[in-house]
Amino acid sequence: MLEKELEEKFKDAVRKAGGKAYKFTSPGNDGVPDRLVVLPGNHVGFVELKQTGKSPTKLQKKQIGNLAAMGCCVMVLDRAEDISEVISKIKLHTGRRL
């Protein structure tokens, strides 16, 4: 499946789960994940979307590792059948409330 098609399916699934899947860009920080996902209940995660069978680039892997090292929920999604699992994992990751 093309990345664009997967991204549309993912956005729709997040919306149905009551959340938002913001397009994430960070000038000067190439390789950051494609989507910043916010779900009800203070659940936040980053998702890198890839065409089916493709892997993140070396730079993307570095950015994913940096975010994970800070305790962020970060995942790579390349198959439509894994969308529900990714959303479930984000729901299990609880952010700190102030």
C-alpha positions in Angstrom: 0.0 0.0 0.0 1.3 3.5 -0.8 2.2 5.7 2.1 -0.4 8.3 1.2 -3.2 5.7 1.2 -2.1 4.3 4.5 -1.9 7.8 6.0 -5.5 8.5 5.0 -6.7 5.2 6.5 -4.7 5.9 9.7 -6.1 9.5 10.0 -9.7 8.1 9.6 -9.1 5.4 12.3 -7.7 8.0 14.7 -10.6 10.3 14.1 -13.0 7.4 14.8 -11.2 6.7 18.0 -12.0 10.3 19.1 -8.5 11.6 18.5 -6.4 13.8 16.2 -3.5 12.8 13.9 -1.6 16.0 13.3 0.9 16.3 10.4 4.2 16.7 12.2 7.0 18.8 10.7 9.8 20.4 12.6 12.0 22.8 10.6 15.6 22.0 11.1 14.8 18.5 12.4 14.6 16.3 9.3 13.5 12.7 9.8 10.9 13.3 12.6 7.8 11.0 12.5 5.0 11.9 10.1 2.1 12.1 12.6 1.7 13.4 16.1 -1.3 11.5 17.5 -3.4 12.7 20.4 -6.1 10.4 21.8 -8.6 11.1 24.6 -7.3 10.5 28.1 -3.9 12.2 27.7 -2.5 9.6 25.3 0.1 10.9 22.8 2.3 9.1 20.3 4.4 9.7 17.2 3.8 7.5 14.1 6.1 7.2 11.1 4.2 5.9 8.1 5.9 3.9 5.4 4.9 2.3 2.2 4.2 -1.4 2.8 7.5 -3.3 3.1 9.7 -0.1 3.4 11.8 0.8 6.4 12.6 4.1 8.0 15.8 5.8 6.8 18.9 6.0 8.9 17.9 9.6 9.9 14.3 8.6 10.7 15.6 5.7 12.9 17.8 8.2 14.8 14.9 10.6 15.4 12.6 7.7 16.5 15.4 6.6 18.9 15.8 10.1 20.3 12.0 10.4 21.0 11.8 6.8 22.5 14.8 7.6 24.7 12.8 10.5 26.2 9.9 8.2 27.0 7.7 9.0 24.0 5.5 6.4 22.4 6.9 6.1 18.8 5.9 3.5 16.2 6.4 2.7 12.6 3.3 1.7 10.6 3.6 0.1 7.1 0.5 -2.1 7.0 -3.2 -1.1 7.2 -4.0 -4.3 9.2 -1.7 -2.9 12.0 -3.6 0.4 12.4 -5.8 -0.8 15.3 -2.7 -2.2 17.1 -0.9 1.1 16.8 -3.8 3.0 18.2 -4.2 0.5 21.1 -0.5 0.9 21.9 -0.8 4.7 22.0 -3.8 4.3 24.3 -1.7 2.2 26.7 1.0 4.8 26.9 0.1 7.4 29.5 1.6 10.8 29.6 2.3 12.7 32.8 -0.4 15.2 34.0 0.7 18.3 35.7 
